[in-house]
Amino acid sequence: MKNNRLYINGISSISAQQENAVFDGNINTYHQNIIPAVSPDYKQFIQPMALRRMSKAIRMGLTSAKIALKQAGITKPDAIITGTGEGCKQDTEKFLEAILNQNEKLLTPTAFIQSTHNTIGGQLAQYLECTGYNVTYTQNSASFESVLMDAQLLFLEDQEMNSILVGGVDELSKKMTSFMYLDHQLKEQEISNSNLLKTNSSGTITSEGAHFFSISAEKSEKTYAELIDVSVFQAKTSEDVSEKILKMLQLSNYTIEDIDLVILGNNGDNRFDHFYHHLQNGLFSEKPQLAYKHLTGDYKTVSGYAVWLACKIFKTGSIPEIFKLNGVTCQNPKTILLYNQYLGDNHSIMILNSN
């Protein structure tokens, strides 16, 4: 069902690539399957004493949120909606290791308290002094999309709502992340991220990041993009995905001809990339096609990076070569469709417009 539209007025991304460097051609190359995010100068946004006690997820989330709000000219949002697929895994590991090492005795609760999934949203509320609506979604790979859908509903329900801070955060951990090798989510052999989409094997590479956006029901001179709609669904076949996309476009009063550019979630996993290949060779064969996970790795809320990328393309009017999957060109795209799937289970579509 088509919901009301939202305007994205502030954006920020922390990922395995420096935020704006990809548009300058400065790409970080890694030869490993577990890639850390590039840390900004957190001391510019968080006091050093507080910084020492924060896990990386909280550091990334708080910093990214502050940057997005500053861009939008917002000091305190009316609501905070956060998405995370796996929460604060580093503190979870600390607490579990303490249980084992101390035989379940004399345990400090700090790591446990900070390991809960809503810790990031709580920290944001505390530092921004926001006492309004605050919810965290942990819907696996649909966590970020669930955040956007909740924001749509919140604006519909509360006409007094002016601005909402939305975002997605996930972090790496030493042991729990390595468990992804056990079910072949990660490739058996370490590879260069630049070669990820050229591989023909199971698994992918993973990373971490935080992507936050300040959104409003009102358009302003700061607006990057308009969120037309977002949808999460399940599909068994590639044909099902095409049907879902066509149906969503129809409900949003769009057609395939209206789409100027598509951003796809190809991740080099030959078990599931056929969902993307079917669209590349079929529905979107004549559209410029971009991919991004060879730069950022794949994780539960990585679709937030795709939204950030679309916003930057709208604002700059340029499309870096490193993202391109085909040779079809487009000058100043007005409408971008984003499609992502995770292990062939959760699928999502988002449509953004620059008007």
Beta strands, then each sheet from edge to edge (+ up, - down):
strand 1: 6-14
strand 2: 79-83
strand 3: 133-137
strand 4: 163-170
strand 5: 209-216
strand 6: 225-234
strand 7: 261-264
strand 8: 289-291
strand 9: 335-342
strand 10: 346-353
sheet 1: 3+ 2+ 4+ 5- 1+ 6- 10+ 9- 7- 8-
end
